[in-house]
Amino acid sequence: MTEHMDGCLFCKIAKKEIPAKLVYEDDWCVAFSDIRPQAPIHLLVVPRQHVTDLADLAESNLSLITQLVGAAHKVAQKMSLLEDGYRLVINSGKNGGQTVFHLHLHVLGGRKMTWPPG
C-alpha cells in the first residue's frame, strides 16, 4: 500500500486532482457517482489511501473496511436508500470484476436487486 499511486484514477479523484462531484467525503474516503451506473443510484466509496484490492489490504489496516462500510451507510442514508434497501459490492481482482485497481465499494440502490449478480 502506498499513499498515492501515480496514474491511479481513484487516487487522483480522492486528491481532487481530477474533478468529480463528490457526494460524501471524510478523512478516510470520498464517494461519487459511477460513470457506468448499474442502478438508478450507483455510487463508489473510495479510500483516500491507495489499496489495490482486498488482497492488498493488510491486517494492520483492516479498520479501513469499517470506515468504508460506515461511509457507504452515510451515503445510503443521504440518498434515501435505508428504507427500501441497497446493495454493497466489492469486486476484487480481474476475475472478481474489478476494472479500476484501487479498492472501492459500490453502493447500488433505487431498484430491486436480483440474485445471483452477474
C-alpha angles and dihedrals in degrees: 000000000000132000095241130006115208109239096017108136095209093047088054092049091047090050090046091240088126116043118245131159101248115207092186139009138171137158092287106039152356131227128208141155120286111244090222103042118200094189136027087266115035117160132168123221108204127185116234089225115075112249114164099210142320091291089058092054104106119217088241090062102042089120086077089074089053090052092048094049090046090051090047089054090051090048091049090050091049090051092048094245100129098088098049096030138239141218129245117204133182115188111199123192132349096293090045090062098256111153101168110052098219113095111257139164122224118218109199126182148127095090140049110279121224130218135257096034112218 
